[in-house]
Amino acid sequence: MAVYTWRGRNNRGEAVTGQLEALTEGGVADQLLSIGVAPVHIALAEAKVEKSSEGLLARLNRKPIVVEDLLIFSRQMYTLNKAGVPILRAFAGLEASATKPAMVDMLKDIRASLDQGRELSAALARHGALFGGFYISMIRVGEMTGRLTEVFMRLTEHMEFERDVRERIKQATRYPTFVMIAMAIAVVILNVFVIPVFAKVFAGFNTQLPLITRGLLAFSSWMIAWWPLLLALVFVGTVAVRAYVRTPEGRYRWDSRKLKLPIIGDIILKATLARFARSFALSSQSGVPLVQALTVVAQTVDNAFIGSRIEQMRDGIERGESISRCAAATGVFTPVVLQMINVGEETGELDNLLFEIAAMYERDTDYSIKGLSASIEPILLAVIGVLVLLLALGVFLPLWNMGQAAMGKGGG
């Protein structure tokens, strides 16, 4: 869309001016007439280069808007709407109290859009990369149904759950991640600095070394000789995998494989289905039509595989099939959940039962996350034990054989 500068007169004959975004001048005229302004002059606005008062270092260190900022924004909007504060005054207060420059700029842009007569959902859609389709759709539903305050409360609860799950998974995987990094560093140090020293000692034995020792020496020599190629392969492989995952097919395949990973695959599936159930319940309870709700929810589950199954449900409902039958055809829900969906559909209490399903998946996710560290630790200990055993046998077997030979108890 282009930005147009306009001049006109309102219903009282007063001269008014401003700027609007539209595809054509006719679109600007239609917007002005809809708010009771007779356009006199419409022209493309001149592009202005805003001079930032921030220095280069300040711009480089500028902190982006994160999920916590949007959560605080949603909670504040719920409180202000509940107190009956007009929306323009609410945004003016939030803008004045915000401390993060990026947040101030976003609030200023939303407030300017509201001043131009846009709805809140349209103003938020200008920052769709931050808020996402689900958030904007829910705000639009709240505006249409007059339940904007309740929608902000539900969105706050939804975002708090999302953040809680992410933080607990990070906390559970932090220790195993540190152990894996430490193991990788230890392997590099041993192969680059320690084993070459033993290789010089073993070279003077004039005897055939054990197989394990020869393997360690060969791997160490290969790493020292080809480490630039090894780093290049790791870098190229990482870039290639990330580029492939960004494609629709790659994203679908990766999201499908994630659900089958040992230990964490089940956690990802439960967390994703909990997100689906809560989002679907929230949309349905707010009055969103089923087909539209499933379309939006499919884009917000953050898993292309599960999203395709939700779209499969939507297509079935469009053909006139029942929700429970469409859910069973996806193959991702447990029999207990399918039974609850069936009961909710028959009794008209689908919203409440969807919230119960979300709570059940959330409890299962919480229980699985609590046992995540306990499940990973034995595997890490086994891997560390194997590495230590290989190193010990590879280094000390030749020394042991040499000692046996010196005492006349070994060959040689």
Secondary structure as GFF3:
##gff-version 3
##sequence-region A 1 412
A	DSSP	beta_strand	2	9	.	.	.	ID=ss1
A	DSSP	beta_strand	15	22	.	.	.	ID=ss2
A	DSSP	alpha_helix	25	34	.	.	.	ID=ss3
A	DSSP	beta_strand	38	44	.	.	.	ID=ss4
A	DSSP	alpha_helix	56	60	.	.	.	ID=ss5
A	DSSP	alpha_helix	67	82	.	.	.	ID=ss6
A	DSSP	alpha_helix	87	97	.	.	.	ID=ss7
A	DSSP	alpha_helix	101	115	.	.	.	ID=ss8
A	DSSP	alpha_helix	120	125	.	.	.	ID=ss9
A	DSSP	alpha_helix	128	145	.	.	.	ID=ss10
A	DSSP	alpha_helix	148	189	.	.	.	ID=ss11
A	DSSP	pi_helix	190	194	.	.	.	ID=ss12
A	DSSP	alpha_helix	195	203	.	.	.	ID=ss13
A	DSSP	alpha_helix	211	246	.	.	.	ID=ss14
A	DSSP	alpha_helix	248	258	.	.	.	ID=ss15
A	DSSP	alpha_helix	264	285	.	.	.	ID=ss16
A	DSSP	alpha_helix	290	300	.	.	.	ID=ss17
A	DSSP	alpha_helix	304	318	.	.	.	ID=ss18
A	DSSP	alpha_helix	323	330	.	.	.	ID=ss19
A	DSSP	alpha_helix	335	347	.	.	.	ID=ss20
A	DSSP	alpha_helix	350	370	.	.	.	ID=ss21
A	DSSP	alpha_helix	372	406	.	.	.	ID=ss22
###
